[in-house]
Structures are given as C-alpha cells and as structure tokens.
Amino acid sequence: MTSDAIVDRVRSLCVGEPFGFTEATAWHTFDLQPTTNIDKCFRILPPNSQSVLGGFDFYEDRVDSMQIWVSRKHGNDWVGVRRALLRDVHSLTSAVMRDGSDSGDYAVLDQGRGHSVLVDKGLEYVSLRLTLPINYEISL
C-alpha cells in the first residue's frame, strides 16, 4: 500500500454516498474554485510523514498525517454551518477508520487526530481541516 493509494481510497469515500462532496480544482487551495461550486467541496493534501520504522525485506512501517479539507457555504447561518462541519468531522473520521479497518490496509491512530474550523468573514464559505494520522506498511 502507498500513501497515494490511501489518498485515492479516501477521495472515493468523499465523492461517494453519503457525502457527495465535489473535489476542488486545486489540492492546495479553495481560492481557484468557482463560487458556484464551493459548497461541499473537498481537497486532500499530500500526506506528511510523521514517523518511519525500518523493516525487513524492503518493507517499512509508516505513520503519515493526512489532511482533508472541506468547504461549506455559510449564507450567514453560522450555527448551521458549524453544525454541518462538525457532523462532517465525525462522519469522515468514522468512514476513513472503517475503510482502513475493513480493508486491513491501514489504520487511523488516535494520537495526532484533530480538526479545526477556519472562518474568514470576507469569504462566502467556512473551511474545515481534518487531520488523521494514517498507519500503514509500504513495500519499498
């Protein structure tokens, strides 16, 4: 398993049911996304390495930090958008954990997991940053 394969699996979770998110035009920003298509948009940054344990026979055990970003239009309904984003945190975390557990290809660790909601009053949307530590074994 590679980090790219895990990102692809998480990407398919985001676009599938029950989420139905749209992938952003650029993986590094929502600024290039058309305003008509910013609600329920997501992007996944390339995973950052947290730790690598060398193994035998060209295998290593890795823990990478994956960030999933989700945008939601607020329409000046700050309470509603906050609730929707917190629901996204729990639902996405659960879906990614279940996918890793069911496949046996990776695991989501508790330590290092977190989220933050970013509000810029000048924008029509609010962003969620969900950070998940992913543990997997890779063949070199």
C-alpha positions as CSV (number, residue, x, y, z in Angstrom):
1,M,0.0,0.0,0.0
2,T,1.2,3.5,-0.8
3,S,0.1,6.9,0.5
4,D,-1.2,7.7,-3.0
5,A,-3.4,4.6,-2.9
6,I,-4.8,5.6,0.5
7,V,-5.5,9.1,-0.7
8,D,-7.3,7.7,-3.7
9,R,-9.4,5.5,-1.3
10,V,-10.3,8.5,0.9
11,R,-11.1,10.5,-2.2
12,S,-13.6,7.9,-3.3
13,L,-15.2,8.0,0.1
14,C,-15.6,11.8,-0.1
15,V,-17.3,11.7,-3.5
16,G,-19.4,8.7,-2.8
17,E,-22.5,8.3,-0.6
18,P,-23.4,9.6,1.9
19,F,-21.1,12.6,1.5
20,G,-21.4,13.5,-2.2
21,F,-18.6,16.1,-2.0
22,T,-17.0,17.6,-5.1
23,E,-13.2,17.6,-5.4
24,A,-11.6,21.0,-5.6
25,T,-9.9,22.3,-8.7
26,A,-6.6,22.5,-6.8
27,W,-5.4,20.3,-4.0
28,H,-3.6,23.2,-2.2
29,T,-6.3,25.9,-2.1
30,F,-10.0,26.6,-2.4
31,D,-9.2,30.0,-4.0
32,L,-9.4,28.6,-7.5
33,Q,-12.8,27.0,-7.0
34,P,-15.7,28.7,-8.8
35,T,-18.1,30.2,-6.2
36,T,-21.0,28.3,-7.7
37,N,-19.2,25.1,-6.8
38,I,-17.6,25.8,-3.4
39,D,-20.3,24.3,-1.2
40,K,-19.4,20.7,-0.1
41,C,-16.1,20.9,-1.8
42,F,-13.1,18.9,-0.6
43,R,-9.4,18.6,-1.1
44,I,-6.7,16.3,0.3
45,L,-3.2,17.5,0.8
46,P,-0.3,15.0,0.1
47,P,0.3,13.2,3.4
48,N,3.2,14.4,5.6
49,S,5.4,11.8,7.2
50,Q,5.3,11.6,11.0
51,S,7.4,8.5,11.6
52,V,9.0,5.8,9.6
53,L,10.2,2.5,11.2
54,G,12.5,0.5,9.0
55,G,11.6,-3.1,8.4
56,F,13.0,-6.2,6.8
57,D,12.7,-7.4,3.2
58,F,12.2,-3.9,1.8
59,Y,9.1,-3.1,4.0
60,E,8.7,-0.2,6.3
61,D,6.0,0.8,8.8
62,R,4.9,4.4,8.3
63,V,2.7,6.9,10.0
64,D,1.7,9.8,7.8
65,S,-0.6,12.8,8.6
66,M,-3.4,13.2,6.1
67,Q,-5.3,16.4,5.9
68,I,-8.8,16.5,4.5
69,W,-10.3,20.0,3.9
70,V,-14.0,20.6,3.4
71,S,-15.7,23.9,2.5
72,R,-19.3,24.8,3.1
73,K,-21.1,28.0,2.2
74,H,-22.3,29.8,5.3
75,G,-25.1,32.0,3.9
76,N,-24.7,33.9,7.2
77,D,-26.1,30.9,9.0
78,W,-23.1,30.5,11.3
79,V,-24.7,28.0,13.7
80,G,-25.9,25.8,10.8
81,V,-22.5,25.7,9.0
82,R,-20.7,24.9,12.3
83,R,-23.1,22.0,12.9
84,A,-22.6,20.7,9.4
85,L,-18.8,20.9,9.6
86,L,-18.8,19.1,13.0
87,R,-21.0,16.4,11.5
88,D,-18.5,16.2,8.7
89,V,-15.6,15.7,11.2
90,H,-17.3,12.8,12.9
91,S,-18.7,11.2,9.7
92,L,-15.5,11.5,7.7
93,T,-13.4,10.2,10.6
94,S,-15.7,7.3,11.0
95,A,-15.8,6.5,7.3
96,V,-12.0,6.6,6.9
97,M,-11.5,4.5,10.0
98,R,-14.0,1.9,8.9
99,D,-12.4,1.7,5.4
100,G,-9.0,1.1,6.8
101,S,-10.3,-1.4,9.3
102,D,-12.4,-3.3,6.8
103,S,-9.6,-3.4,4.2
104,G,-6.8,-4.1,6.6
105,D,-4.6,-1.9,4.5
106,Y,-4.2,1.0,7.0
107,A,-5.3,2.2,10.4
108,V,-6.3,5.6,11.7
109,L,-4.5,6.3,15.0
110,D,-6.0,8.2,17.9
111,Q,-2.9,10.2,18.8
112,G,-2.4,13.2,16.4
113,R,-6.0,13.2,15.2
114,G,-7.8,16.6,15.3
115,H,-9.7,19.3,13.4
116,S,-10.1,23.0,13.1
117,V,-12.7,25.3,11.6
118,L,-11.3,28.3,9.8
119,V,-13.5,31.3,9.3
120,D,-12.7,34.3,7.1
121,K,-15.5,36.8,7.3
122,G,-14.6,38.0,3.8
123,L,-15.3,34.6,2.2
124,E,-18.7,33.1,1.4
125,Y,-17.6,29.7,2.9
126,V,-16.1,28.2,6.0
127,S,-13.3,25.6,5.9
128,L,-12.8,22.5,7.9
129,R,-9.3,21.0,8.3
130,L,-9.4,17.4,9.5
131,T,-6.1,15.8,10.3
132,L,-5.9,12.0,10.5
133,P,-2.7,10.0,11.3
134,I,-2.6,7.0,9.0
135,N,-0.5,3.9,9.9
136,Y,0.3,1.6,7.0
137,E,3.0,-0.7,5.8
138,I,4.8,0.1,2.5
139,S,6.8,-2.1,0.2
140,L,10.0,-0.3,-1.0
